[in-house]
Amino acid sequence: MNRVRRTPLFAERGSLCQYVAVVPFFELSDTAKLRRLRTLAESALAGYGLKNPSIVYHGFETNLMYRVRTESGQRYMLRLASPGWRTLEDLWSEAVWLEALSRDTAIRAPRVIPNRDGRYVVQASVPGVPDPWCATLMTWVPGRLLGHFLHARNLEKMGALFAELHHHGITWTPPQGFTSRRFEHWLSRGEPNLLVGDGEARVRSGEARRTLERMHTMVEDAYAAADQRDLRVIHCDLWHDNIKLHGNTLRPFDFEDTVLGYRAHDIAMAMLDLLEATDEEQYERLLRAFRAGYEVHLAWPDERIEPFQIGRLLWTLNWVAREEPEWLTESVERHLPVFELYEKTGRVRKPPV
């Protein structure tokens, strides 16, 4: 699947390291780093007043996750967000939208638990770990990842879930302090354009560069043509493995990308991940099921989703240019057939893995 792994947990961040037992954090083994970060997690968890909680490492990909269980059997997920990955505003916006969804809808998303001070997001730090990590405690989401059950009935449910979220995202009035960020370009987080950007482009002049320039223009034109009245709060990363199937119910999670954006963009990202996980024939069948479930609740967006999918592929290449530049030429060449087919037919074929 062509999902880019984001910032490594133990990459040097260029800040001064604090010292414990003389050894700087970034010189420790991964096991020793996790040991220190567990101390940080326990420190953050102490602020919630849970009764005799146990804490177990769950995993890491950008965020460090721990399973938490109380003496009475209540289950939670404690998330430590890597420094620099999300702002307090981002994480607070996620929390207040989840709270609103819990209050206003039947969507079974996690709830963010405030600590004893009433804060949804806690900046946690301990000696020996450079920079504070933002801690968020959420209710546990039961079930198995939807990616194990990609069939038409579940995609209908997924479409209905998107429609419910999109309806709430435009009818709900966010509180003061909610993020003002908008996903209105294929690069919307302040990243430099390393594909075709003036003065910074890392793709050499030639046919490949010209193809990327045409794709860039078409994608930017699609965003510019989108109906501004359609902007609303969206999840922005609700692919099938950010959803769990529990019984007959879909339970979305991982709302940390909460932002203002377009419905077509939100759908496009999820459907591109679906295309990458299936084959083109199965994808078309599942996309029809998704759309059928969506249209039970809302009209389908006027904008086509394919230009936004091409934008995501440009973002992937831009990430390679920034993080793994030695692979950029090969990655661009492998994506060219996708761009060329789109230019000729308007279809997006399965991208290279």
N, C-alpha and C positions, 0 to 999 in steps of 0.2 A: 504494500500500500504506500502511496506516495505522500505520506504525511511526514513533514520534516521534524526531526527531533530537535527540540529547542535547546536553550542554554544549558550546557552541562552543569551538573550539580557542583562539581569541584573545580571549575575553571577559575584561574586567577582573575580577580576583578580590578586589579590595579590599585587597591586601597591598602593602607598600612595595616599589617596584621598585628593583632594582640598576641601575647605569648602566655602559654600555660606550660609549665614544666619545660621552659626554654624553647619548645618546638612550635613554630608558627603553624597556624591552621592549615595553610595550603601546602605545607611540607609533610603533613600527616598522611598515613595510609587511608584509603577509603573507609575501612572499618573504624579507624580512630576518629575520622571526621564524623561519621554517623554516631559514634559514641558521644562526642561533644554536642552534636545537634539533638540527640535524645535528651540531654540535660536541658537544653533550651526548650524543647517541647514540653518537658515536665514542668518547667518553670512557668510557661504560658498556661498550661492546663490547671495549675494550682489556683489561678485566678477565677475559676468557674465554680468553685464550691461543690464539685461532684463528690459523692461519697465513695471513698476507696476505689478510684478508677484504676483499671489496668490499661497499659498502653503498649501496643504492638506495632512494629514497623510494617507498613503496608506496601510501599513502593515509592518510586520517584520518577517523574518526568516533568521537568521544570519545577513542579511543586513536590515537596516532601510530605508524604501522607502517613498517618498513624491511625490504626483502629483503636477505639477507646470503648471500654465496657465498664459500667458501674457495678457496685455490689448488688444492686437490685436487678441487674440484667439489661439496663438501658444501653443502647449502642449509638456511637457517634463516630464521625471522622474528623480528625484534627489535621488541618492543612497548614503547612508552613510554606509561604510563597517566597521564592528566591529573591534576594535583594535586587532591586532594579527591574524586576520583571513586571510588576504591577504597582500602581500607586495606591495610596490609601483611598483616594477618591474612587478609583476603579473598584476596589474590593468593597468599599462601603456601598457603592451603587449596586453591585451584585446583591449584597445583603438586603438592601431595602426593597429591591424588586422581588426577591424570593419571599420576603415577608408579605408583600402585597399579593403575590400569587397565592400564597397560603390563605390569606384573608378573603380574597375576591373570587377565587376559582376552585375547581375540583382537581386541578393539576397536582400530581403527587411528586412535586419537586422537594428537595431537602429544604429544611429551615436552618437559618443561621442562629446560633444560640448566643445571646449576649453574655458577657462576663459579669462579675459581681458589680462592676462599675457601669454596666449598661452599654459597654462598647461591643460592637459587632466585630471589629478588627483590632487586634492587639499587637503592638510592636514589641516583640520579645527579643531580649538580648541577654547573654551571659558572658563572663570573662572567657577569653580564648576563642570566641567566634566573632569574626569581624562583621560589622554592620548588623543592624536589627533585621529580623525576619518577621513578616506580617503573619500572625496566626489567626486562623478562623476555625471555629468549632461548628460543625453541622450535624444534623440528624443523619443517621445511617440510611443509605438507600439500598433496600433489599432487592434481590433478583439477580438475573444473569444478563450479560451484555447482549443487546439486540442483534449485534453482528452474528451471533450464533443462529439466529432465527429469521433470516432475510427471505420471507415469502410474502405473497401478495396481501394476505389479510393483515399482517403486521405492518406492511408499508401503508395500507389504508389508515391504520391507527396512527402511524407516524405523521401522515398528512393531516389528520384531524388534530393531533397535538400541535403541530406547527400553526394551524389556523387558530386554535385557542390562544396560543401565545401571541400571535400577531394581533388578534382582536384585543387582548388585554394591553399589548404594547402601545396601542394607539388611543385607547379609551382611558388609560391610567395617567394621572398627572404626577410626574416624578417630583419629589420634594426638593427644596433648595439644597444645593450642594451636590446634586446628582451630576454625573459626568456629562459634559457638553461635547464630547468627542463624537464625530460622525464618520461613518465608513462611506466615503463619497469618492474614493479613488482606489486603484488596486494597491497602492501604498498609502496607508492611512494611519500609520503610527510613527511618522517622522523619520522613517528609514531613508537613506540616500538611494537614489535610482542608479544602480550600478550596471544596468543593462543598456540603457539608451540616454542616461542623464548627461547633461552638458558638463564636460570636464571630468566626470567621474566614471564614465562608461568603461567596462572591462571587456566588452565584446568588440573584437576588431571589426573594422570596416569590411564590408563584403555583403554577400547575399543574406547570410544569417542575420547580420546586424539590420539589414533593411527589412527583413521579415519581422524581427522583433519590434522595429519602429512602427511598422504597420499595425501589428497587434496592439501595441501600446496606444496608438491613436484610436483604434476601434473600441478598445475597452474604455478609455477615457471619454469617448463620445457617448458610450452607453450610459456611463454614470451621469454625465452632464444632461442627457435626455430624460433621465428618470424623473417621475413626477415627485416634486418636492413635498406634496401633500401626503405622500406615502411614507415619509420618514417616521419612524417610531422606535421604541425600545425593542431590540432584538437580542437573541441569545448569541448569534454570530459564530457559533461553533457546534451546532447541534447535529453532529453526524451520528450514525447509528451506534457507535460505541461510547457516546456520551448519553446513552439512554439504556436503562435496564428494563427487562421484561419480568414482571413479578405477577404470577398468575396470568390474568388476561389484561393487566394494566401496564402501560408504559410509564416509566418514571425518569424524567430528564434530570441531568445533573451537570456539573462543571459549567457554571454560569459566569466564570470570571472574565469572559470576553464581552459581557453586557455592554452595549453601545447603542447609539442611534444609527439606524440604517434602513435599508430598503428590504421589503419582503423578498423580492426576486434575488437579491444578493444572498439572503439567509438561506433560501431554498437551494440556490445554486451551489453553495459550499457543501451542503449535505448531500446533494445529488452527485457531485463530483466524487466525493468519498465513496458513495454507493457504486458508481461506475468503476472506480479503482478496485473495489472489493468483489466485483462480479464480472460478467462478460457483457458485451454490447447488446446481445439479444435479451439476456435476462434483465439488464438495466432498463431497456425500453419497457418491458412488461411491468417491472416494479415502479418505474416512474409513473406509468399510467395509474397504477393502484394508489400511489402516493397522492397524485392529483385528484383522483376520485374521492379519497378521504378528505382532502383539503376542501374541495368544492361543496361538500355537505355543509360546511360552516361559513366559508368565505369565497368570494369570487377569486379566481386565479389572477395573479398580477398581470398587468398589461405588458410589462417588460419581459423579453426573452431571457432565460437564465444562462444561455451559452456564453455570451460575452463576459459575464462575471466569472464563469468557470475558466475561461482563457486568462482572465486577470489573476485568478488564483495560481495558475501555472506560471505566469510571469513572476508572481511573488515568490514561488518556489525557486525559480532560477535566480532571482535576486538574492535570496537567502544563500544559495550555493555560492554566488559571487562574493558575498560578504564573509561567510564562514568556512567555505571549502573551495577557494578559488582555483585550486589545482584541478578540480573536476568540472569547472564551468564549461569549457569547450565541448567536452563529451556530453554533458547534460543538455546543452543547447542543441547539439546535433541530434540527440535522441528525441527531443521535443519538436523538432522542425516538422516531421510528418503530421503531428497533431495540428500544428498551426496552419500548415498548408491545406489540410483537408477542411479545416474550419473556414478558411478563406474561400475555398471553392464551393462548399456545400452548406455552411452554417451549422454543421454537426461537429460535436466534440467526440473524438474516438478515445478509447481507453489510453490514458497516458502511460508512459514507461514507468516501471517500478524503480 
